[in-house]
Amino acid sequence: MRVISGSARGRALKAVPGMGTRPTTDKVKEALFSMIGPYFEGGSALDLFAGTGGLGIEALSRGMDKAVFVDLEYKSIEIVRANLRTAGLEDKAEVYKNDAERALKALAKREAKFNLVFLDPPYRLKHGDKLMSMMDQLGLLHPGATIVLEYESSYAYPERVGAFAETRKAQYGETAVSIYRYNEEDHEPPVQEPGEEA
């Protein structure tokens, strides 16, 4: 694993020991960034199931101003910190050990807002859409924010999730990637009961 492009191009990244994490392969990472970038003029990113931190580090290398990395495992947190040092990007990053939902609530209290979010939960968890809805409700996203959801290709997420619309989808073996765009005005109107006035 390495940083593919940008300021930290070619820097080798450590993997998390053991089989608990599933780092995004360089091939998938390259394809993914060609879909969403490939480069950025500032902004902030959230890598919510950070693992090695490879996706958030790639985003920083390609021009994001800052990134927040969250993972529940101590091993992952240590590897993310080591990989940020290797890439020379520690000053642009915050790293937290927390579970995803608690982390989102904590970030909302700090009034954090993101332009780009990476969601790569363990394949057994099929709650990417729930986490997206939660980010919307907590006001964590800038208008037009991009969500990158990585999941098992045998599973299918809906094309629309509340204020999110799927703009691209690609499959790489057992991995699928859906790109969603956030439009905060695009909420579905509440369903009216018969006889209610508009």
Residue pairs with C-beta under 8 A, 6 or more apart in sequence:
1 12
1 13
1 14
1 15
1 23
1 25
1 26
1 52
1 54
2 10
2 11
2 12
2 13
2 26
3 9
3 10
3 11
3 13
3 57
3 58
3 61
3 87
4 26
4 29
4 30
4 33
4 58
5 33
5 38
5 39
5 58
5 61
5 62
6 39
6 58
6 60
6 61
6 62
6 63
7 60
7 61
7 88
7 89
8 57
8 60
8 61
8 87
8 88
8 89
9 61
11 86
11 87
11 88
12 86
13 52
13 53
13 54
13 57
13 83
13 86
13 87
14 52
14 79
14 82
14 83
14 86
15 21
15 23
15 52
15 79
16 23
16 51
16 52
16 73
16 75
16 76
16 79
17 75
18 75
20 73
20 75
21 51
21 52
21 73
21 76
22 51
22 120
22 122
22 123
23 51
23 52
23 54
24 32
24 54
24 55
24 120
24 150
24 175
25 172
25 175
27 172
28 150
28 172
28 175
28 177
29 54
29 55
29 58
31 170
31 172
31 177
32 55
32 148
32 170
32 177
33 58
33 59
33 62
35 168
35 170
35 177
35 179
36 116
36 146
36 148
36 179
37 62
37 63
38 62
39 62
39 63
40 59
40 62
40 63
40 64
40 115
40 116
41 63
42 63
42 64
42 65
43 64
43 65
43 114
43 115
43 116
43 142
44 64
44 65
44 66
44 67
44 68
44 112
44 113
44 114
44 115
44 116
45 56
45 59
45 60
45 64
45 66
45 67
45 68
45 114
45 115
45 116
45 117
45 118
46 56
46 67
46 68
46 70
46 107
46 112
46 114
46 116
46 117
46 118
46 140
47 53
47 55
47 56
47 59
47 67
47 68
47 69
47 70
47 118
48 70
48 100
48 103
48 104
48 117
48 118
48 119
48 120
48 121
48 131
49 70
49 71
49 100
49 118
49 119
49 120
49 121
49 122
50 56
50 69
50 70
50 71
50 76
50 77
50 80
50 95
51 71
51 76
51 79
51 80
51 120
52 76
52 79
52 80
52 83
53 69
53 76
53 79
53 80
53 83
53 84
53 95
54 83
55 118
55 120
55 148
56 67
56 68
56 69
56 93
56 118
57 67
57 83
57 84
57 87
57 89
59 67
59 116
59 118
60 66
60 67
60 87
60 89
60 92
60 93
61 87
61 89
64 92
64 115
64 116
65 92
66 92
66 93
66 94
67 92
67 93
67 94
68 93
68 94
68 95
68 96
68 107
68 112
68 114
69 80
69 84
69 93
69 94
69 95
69 96
70 95
70 96
70 97
70 98
70 100
70 103
71 77
71 80
71 97
72 97
72 98
72 99
72 100
73 97
74 97
77 95
77 96
77 97
80 95
81 90
81 95
84 90
84 93
84 95
96 103
96 106
98 106
100 121
100 131
101 131
101 134
104 131
104 134
104 135
104 138
104 140
105 138
107 138
107 140
108 138
108 139
108 140
111 139
112 140
113 139
113 140
113 141
113 142
114 135
114 140
114 141
114 142
114 145
115 141
115 142
115 144
115 145
115 146
116 145
116 146
116 148
117 135
117 141
117 145
117 146
117 147
117 148
118 148
118 150
119 128
119 131
119 132
119 147
119 148
119 149
119 150
120 148
120 149
120 150
121 127
121 128
121 131
121 151
123 151
123 152
123 155
126 151
126 155
128 149
128 151
128 157
129 157
129 158
129 161
132 147
132 149
132 161
132 162
132 164
132 180
133 161
133 162
135 141
135 147
136 162
136 163
136 164
136 182
136 184
141 182
141 184
142 182
143 182
143 183
143 184
143 185
144 181
144 182
144 183
145 181
145 182
146 179
146 180
146 181
146 182
147 164
147 179
147 180
147 181
147 182
148 177
148 178
148 179
149 157
149 177
149 178
149 179
149 180
150 175
150 176
150 177
151 157
151 175
151 176
151 178
152 174
152 175
152 176
153 171
153 172
153 173
153 174
153 175
153 176
154 174
155 176
157 166
157 178
158 166
159 165
159 166
160 166
161 180
162 187
162 188
163 182
163 183
163 184
163 185
163 186
163 187
164 180
164 181
164 182
164 183
165 180
165 181
165 183
165 186
166 178
166 179
166 180
167 179
167 180
167 181
168 177
168 178
168 179
169 176
169 177
169 178
169 179
170 176
170 177
171 177
192 198
